[in-house]
Amino acid sequence: MAAGLILTLGACNRTGRHVVIKTGDNYNVTTIEYYGRTVFNQEGTTILRISPNGSVEYRHNGQHLLAESDHSGHITYRINGGEKQNQLSTQEKVFLADAIKEMIKHGHNND
């Protein structure tokens, strides 16, 4: 089973910073992509802030999280292609916390 890691840092007109982290093999791929900077709480369970007009996207085993910030820094979430929302259900909060822990494990937030 071959595993790989791709990390791309580059300038982007969106917020000046674009990073892609992709790990896995043919059967299990995790992709983390973000624009701008994302700050998690100390416990690594929720997003405190995202740069204005920034986003963080997490994909793993058919699950998908997209968190976006507007120009004022207000965060909306879209989980598994659902509608944009400001508040998450208990189950969605668990998914968010698991996704954040995986993002941290793969190097997100280590800038």
Protein Blocks (a to p, Z undefined) as FASTA:
>chain_A
ZZdddddddddfklopacdddeddfklccddddehjddddfkopacfbdcehiacdddee
hiacdddddfkopacddeehiacdfbdcfklmmmmmmmmmmmmmnogapZZ
